[in-house]
Amino acid sequence: MWEFLRTGGLFMVPLVFISIVGLGFIIDRGLALRWGKVIPPDIEDAVENWQPGRLSQLEKLCREQPSTLSRLILVATDHLSRSREENVDSIQTHARHEVLKLERGLVVLEIVVGIAPLLGLVGAIHGLIGLFANLGDVGVTDHAQLAKGISEALNTTLMGLLVAIPSLTAWSYFNKKVETLAVEMETLCDKFLRRQYQAARKN
C-alpha cells in the first residue's frame, strides 16, 4: 500500500487528504441521518396515535426527545392559535432550515466526487509527461522500465476513482434518505394538524 502511494508522486498527497475528508463526512452523515435520530419511534407513535386533548403530553415528549421531527411538532403546537394555512407556512419555513441541517456536509461529498477523478487524471498526465520527457533524452532502451513507468503514472488515476466511487455512492444514498425523511416528516405534521384543526372546529 505504501509503495502504491509513494509511486503515485506528489498528487497522491491531496488525494489521500480528500479521501480522509470524504470518509469523515460519510461517517458523520451516516450517524446524523439515522432514522431513529431524525424521527424517534416514540415521537412517531405519539403523532400517529395522537388524540385531541393530549397536547401537553405530546409537547412534553418532544422536549424530552429533541430531534428534527420534535422541533417541527413544537413549531406546529406553538402556532395552533393561528389559522391552519399560517401554521403550515411556519412549519414549511422551519422545515427548510431543518432539511438544510440534514444536508450539511453533502456538498463536501459532491465536491470530492468531482475533484478526486480530476486530480487522479492530472497526476497521471503529470507522470506521463515526465516519463516521456526522459524517454526523449535517453531513448527507449528498456521496455519493461517503460511499462513500469506508465503503470506508476496511472496509480493516481486509480486512486482518484477509488476515492470518488464510494463518495458518489454515499452522496446519492444520503440525498435520497434526506428526501425520504422529509416526506415522512411532512406526512406526520400534516396528520397532526389535520386532527388538531378538525377537533378545534368540532369544539
C-alpha angles and dihedrals in degrees: 000000000000090000090051091053094042095052091050089073131211096335091064089073097066090039092056090046091050091048091054092048091048092049090049093054092044090056092043095051091041089059096039096049098051108137094232091051095052097034108023111208092232092054092045092051091046092053093043092051097031118138128192111266094043096083096119092053091051092049091049092051092049091052092047092051107038113198141132092276092045092055092050092049090050090052088052093050092046091057100044090111089066128071119281092250092054091046092051090050091052092049092048091051092051091042091059090055091047092050090051088055090051090050093050109128096017090101088059090055089049090053091048090052090054100040103041098065091043092052089048091052093047089050091051093048091047090052093047092049090055092045095051092043089059091046089054089057101043103019129227105306101141118041092185090057090049092052090048091051092052091047092052092048090055092054091088091052090053091046091050091053092045089056097042100047099060090039091053091047092050093045092052093045095048093046090053091046092052089050091050092047091049092052092048093050091047089053093050094047091048091050091050094049094046093054093043096050093042089055091047092053091051091052 
